[in-house]
Amino acid sequence: DGTMLSTAFHAHFYDKPVLGINLGKLGFLVETDIKNIDKVIEEVKNKEYRVEERMVIEGLCDIPSSEKLYAVNDIVIEKGGWPKMIELTAWVDGEYVTTFSADGLIVATPIGSTGYSLSTGGPIVTPTAKAITLAPISPHSLTVRPLVLSSNQEIVLKADSLYKEIQISCDGQRVFSFPPPVEVKIKKSKRPLKLIHTSLTTYFDTLRNKLLWGVDARHDKMNNGEQ
């Protein structure tokens, strides 16, 4: 998935569709595994595929000369090497939402909802949904829960810390450090990611087979609808 995210990041600038083949471990974001590569090539040659758009989010910090942030999965604001929590304040479309202390906050796309966000208790969002999720990382409060927003809304996050820097990462690959306090505006990018899909798999196939979603541990077989 790391290779897929890196490729997708660059491809979306050129408006080129991406087809992923899994050669590694999980491969949740790719179309299929290497064992099916001949079938994939045949469908592509025969134009028996579809190109689907997936949301990309972008962010801009209030630090002068900072570059625009882009993410296919998520933008994460966190404490970095500091062992203590940071303070986060959120606004949505100019309206104050809340202030809380935590290790960080994940802003995820529907694709990214099955990544880091999922491990913090965030919801699984189908890839075609027009939504952005906010998932706090280890908040020091029982009432700060994940939040699902419309993809048309603009999110402003302010992070403050007693440490010398706040860390912001995009897809877990591009990492930036900023002196606190730092404010970042995040919204849906106008340019989506394009992915090639064949007939070999569906999103729910992938959920069951790769993340074992809905599997009943009391049975040996995966719950695939069979009696």
N, C-alpha and C positions, 0 to 999 in steps of 0.2 A: 504493500500500500504506500510505502514511503516513495518508491520510484514512481508510482502512479500519480501521487500528489505533486511531486516535483515536475513531472512531464505536463500534467494538467495546468499547473501554474503558468508555465511558459506558453503552452498551446493556446490558452484563452486570449492572450494578447494578439495572436495572429488569426483568430477566428477559425481555427482548424479543429476538426473532431478528433477525439482520442479513442483508441481501442486498446484495452488492457488485457494482457495474458499473464496469468499468475505463474511465476517461477519460484516463489518464496514460500512463506508460511500461510498466513490467513488469506490475504488477497480478497478482502471484502469488496473493494471498489472496482476490481477488474471484471471483465465480461465472463471469462471462463478460465479453466486451467490448461496447462500445456498439452495435456492428453487430448484435448478437443481442438487443437490448433488447425488441423486439416479441415474440420467441419466449418470452423470460423472463416478460414480463407476461402472456402468454396462459396459460402453465403455472401461474403463480401464481393467476390468476383462476379457473382450472379445478381448483385445489388439487392439481395434479400435481407436487408438490414434497415434499421431506422436510426436517425440521429435525434437525440433528445437533449434538451437544454437543462442545465443545472445551475442553481444560483451560486454566485461568487459574491463575497462581501468585501468591502474596502473600508479602510480606516485612515484617519489623518490626525496626527498629534498636534498639540498647540506649541510644540517646540520649533523654533525657527530652523529652517533648512532640513527638517525631517522629511523623509520620503513617504509617499503614500503606501499604505499597507494593503496587501491583497491576500485573501485566503479562500481556498476551496472548502476546507473543513471547518476551521475555527481560528478566531483571534483570541488569545489568552493573555490576560493581564494578571501578573502574579508577583509574589514577593521576591523571587529570584533566590539569591544566596542568603538572604536575611532569615534567621530562625524564627522571627516573630511575625504576627499577622500584619496586614496592611489595612488601611481604611479605604473603602470604596463607596462612592456616591453615584447614583444613576438617575438620568433624566431620559424620558421618552417623548419625542416631539415637543421638547421644551418644558414638559411637565415633570416636576420632581417626583421620583419614585420612592427611593429609600437611601439610607446610609447604613453601612454595616461593616463589621470587621471579619476578615477571612484571609485564607492563604491566597485567594485570587478569584477571578471570574472568567468563565468561558462563554464567548459569544459564538454560537455555532449555526451553520447552515443546516438544511435538512440532511445533506450527505454527512456532515460532521456530527449529526446527532447520535450516530452509532460509534463514535470514536471516544475521545477524552470525556466529552459531555456525558456519555452513557455511564462511564465509570464513576461519576460523581452523583449519579441518581437522576440525570436528565432524561427527558422522554425520548422515545424513538419516533422520529418524524419521517413520513414517507417522502422520497426524494422530489416528488412533483408538488409538494405542499408549498404554499407561499408564506413561509414562516421563518423566523429567527428565534433561537432559544438562548436564554441567559441561564447559566448553571453556575452557582457559587461553588467554590472549592473550600471545603471544610469551614463553613461559616460558624462563628461563635454565637449561634442563635438557633433555636428550634423552629423559628418562624420564617426564616429566610429560605425560600424554596425556589426551585427552577421556575422560570417564567417563559411563556410562549408569546411572541409578539408577531404582528403582521410584518411581512417583508418590506412593506412600504413605509415603515416607521424609521425615524432616525434616532439612534441611541447615542447618548453622550455619557461617558464614564470618566470620573475623576478619581485618581488613585494617589494616596498620600502614605508616606512611610517615614519612620525615624532613621531608616537606612539611607545610604547615599544614592540608591537607584531603584527604579521600578522596571521590571522586565516585561516586555511585550513580545509574544511569539506568534508567528503565522504558520499554521499547519504543522507546528512542532519542528520546523526546518529553518525558518528565517527568524532570528532572535535579535531583538533590539533592547538597549538599556537607556533609560531616561532618568534625569534627576527629578525627584519629587518636589512638589506635586506635579502630576502630568494629567492632561485631559485629552481624551481621544474621542473623535466622532466616528461612528460606525454606521454604515448603511449598505443596502444592496447595490452591487456594482451594475452599471448599465450594460456591461458586456458579460454574458453568461459563458459557462463552460459547455462545450458540446461533446457528448459521448456517443459512441457507436454501440448499438445494441442489436444482437441477433436473436434467433428463436431458441437458443440453447438454454437460457435461464430467465427467471423473473426475479423481481426484488424480493418477493416473499420466499422463493426458493432459496435465495442467498441468506435471508434471515434465519431460516431453519437450518440450513446446511453449514453455514459458517459461524453463526452466533448461537446456534441451538435454541433459538427462540421458540417458546411453547413446548419444549421437550419435557415430557413427564419422566422424571428419574426413576419412577417405579416400574417402568417398562423398558425392555431391552431395545425396542425399536422406536424410532422417531415418530412422533404423532404427525402423520402426513395425511390424515383424513380417511385412512383405511379402517375397516371394521375389524 
